[in-house]
Amino acid sequence: KALTGQPPFIGATALETLSLHAKSPPPLLSDARQDTEFPMELEGIVSQCLSKTPDDRFQIMDQLAKAFDELEDLLEV
């Protein structure tokens, strides 16, 4: 929500929202905010964080921190 201003899933009911969280792939940031450009690398970081498969997510915070450091280096160029 911090990057797009809205939650990734909004169902008609709480149960539908839970079902969307469990079964649907998360939307890309650029799909949620079509008026904003997001770096592909940031899209990748967020997608990995929101992966439905735990093994596909960052396993330790150092991995996530490294990904953000690399993103920061890319954006400084």
C-alpha positions in Angstrom: 0.0 0.0 0.0 2.9 2.4 0.7 4.0 2.4 -3.0 0.6 2.5 -4.7 -1.8 4.0 -2.2 -4.0 1.0 -2.2 -3.9 -2.6 -1.0 -2.9 -5.3 -3.6 -6.3 -7.0 -3.4 -9.8 -5.6 -2.7 -12.7 -8.0 -2.8 -16.4 -7.3 -2.4 -16.2 -9.0 1.0 -13.5 -9.8 3.5 -13.7 -13.5 2.5 -13.2 -12.6 -1.1 -10.2 -10.4 -0.2 -8.7 -13.3 1.7 -9.3 -15.6 -1.2 -7.6 -13.2 -3.6 -4.6 -13.0 -1.3 -4.3 -16.8 -1.2 -4.9 -17.6 -4.8 -4.3 -14.7 -7.1 -0.8 -13.4 -8.2 -0.1 -9.9 -6.9 -0.6 -7.1 -9.4 2.4 -5.3 -10.6 3.0 -1.9 -9.1 2.6 -0.3 -12.5 -0.8 -2.0 -12.9 -2.0 -0.6 -9.6 -0.7 2.9 -10.4 -0.8 3.4 -14.1 0.1 7.1 -13.6 3.5 6.2 -12.1 6.6 4.6 -13.6 8.3 2.1 -11.4 11.8 0.7 -12.1 11.6 -2.9 -13.3 14.1 -3.8 -10.5 11.7 -2.5 -7.9 8.8 -4.4 -9.5 11.0 -7.5 -9.2 11.8 -6.9 -5.5 8.1 -6.4 -4.6 7.0 -9.4 -6.6 9.6 -11.5 -4.9 8.4 -10.3 -1.5 4.8 -11.0 -2.3 5.4 -14.5 -3.9 2.9 -17.1 -2.9 5.7 -19.7 -2.6 7.7 -19.0 0.6 10.9 -20.5 -1.0 10.7 -17.9 -3.8 10.7 -15.0 -1.3 13.8 -13.4 0.2 15.0 -15.9 2.9 16.9 -13.4 5.1 16.7 -9.7 5.4 20.3 -9.3 4.2 19.1 -10.5 0.8 16.4 -7.9 0.7 18.7 -5.2 1.9 21.2 -6.2 -0.9 18.5 -6.0 -3.5 17.6 -2.5 -2.3 21.2 -1.4 -2.2 21.6 -2.6 -5.9 18.5 -0.7 -6.8 19.8 2.4 -5.2 23.1 2.1 -7.1 21.2 1.8 -10.4 19.0 4.8 -9.6 22.1 7.0 -8.8 23.5 6.6 -12.3 
